[in-house]
Amino acid sequence: MILSKSNFFLMADTNLKGLTLAGLEQFIVSIGEPKYRAAQIYQWLYKYRVTSFDGMTNLSVALRQKLSETAYIEQFSVATSQTSKADGTVKFLYELSDGKKIETVLIPPRVTAVDAEERMTLCVSTQIGCALDCTFCATASMGFIRNLTTGEILNQFLTAQTFSEKPITNIVFMGMGEPMLNYDNVMSAIDIITDQNGIGLSSRRITLSTAGYANHIRKMADEDRKIKLALSLHSLRDDVRTALMPLTKKFKVEDLLAALEYYNKKTKKSVMLEYIVFEGVNDTDQDVQLLIKAARRLDCRVNLIPFHSIDITNPKGYSAHLHGASKEGLEQIWKKLRANDVITFIRHSAGVDIDAACGQLAVKNELEILN
Ligand code: SAH
């Protein structure tokens, strides 16, 4: 059979990076090979992390040739990377196959941390831009561009790992985008990351943070997902939370707390409540009392977060008037929560000097395109 050029490209169009074992099985059968080959390829891709078919040495030369004619293994190119002089945080700007760009942040532990030797955290993006319009978040200024594929989510990890001397031990889905709005791709990536035949990280070391999709929180509980769940809460008052996070119009604070209670009950697992402390917005006595009351309803820990500037996006209106509480202000709330037996931590800000801290991810090139 003579293949025309266009046929050939069509056939070589399957990107194997990102396929689950079931997806690889489907592919391998479709090219007339026995199903068990899929498990071998799966290990090569994720456990041994080869970047070409030539590296898959337990496959015959003929099969490797056939694979290279029918499929490819997507790779990332790093457009730029910046390293924080203050704390060693590295921000990667990756260029995707369609020319779009995303950011991923590699966060070393603080030298004083008890597990400083072992820990290395990667903050991963799930979407290009974001549709949710949270007033305090830089990513919102990009608008929503598209969901990342499972392969693109995995490649953030696989590429960052090649740059990191130490193994990456923890992943937080706290980069650009809302993970629950790309649920299937994110969960497939997590399945591969936590599989012992895949990347092999412990599910206890993976945290997914949501802006508040109560329905997906319940879905995660029903599916008995083993990863950790965090909720960007930021206020217990619907009016204040709506001003900060318009998604509150759809899922009210009470819907979210009820979903977390359900999650606690169903999975027997604790959740994290994330709370950026804004001066004069959500730091009054009443706010703290509401936070204590909510925390007591749940099996949870509270993470108080210093607000990171989003000035890079030239915020206007409500966003321009948001200011983070002082260090003392944060500590006072921490003390009040602790005094009421609420397990509370203050989040350490990493990478502020390179705009890599929580909420600061916004690809400037994409911003220019949109503006
Ligand atoms: N969409 C998800 C994940 C991305 S945000 C979510 O909303 O949770 C990841 C974390 O960064 C969340 O805790 C979020 O509340 C926090 N964050 C966003 N903007 C921030 C900012 N400007 N300063 C500090 N934290 C911010």
Boltz pocket constraint, residues with backbone or C-beta under 6 A from the ligand:
constraints:
  - pocket:
      binder: B
      contacts: [[A, 136], [A, 137], [A, 138], [A, 173], [A, 174], [A, 175], [A, 176], [A, 177], [A, 178], [A, 179], [A, 209], [A, 210], [A, 211], [A, 212], [A, 230], [A, 231], [A, 232], [A, 274], [A, 276], [A, 305], [A, 306], [A, 307], [A, 308], [A, 309], [A, 310], [A, 358], [A, 359], [A, 360]]
      max_distance: 6.0
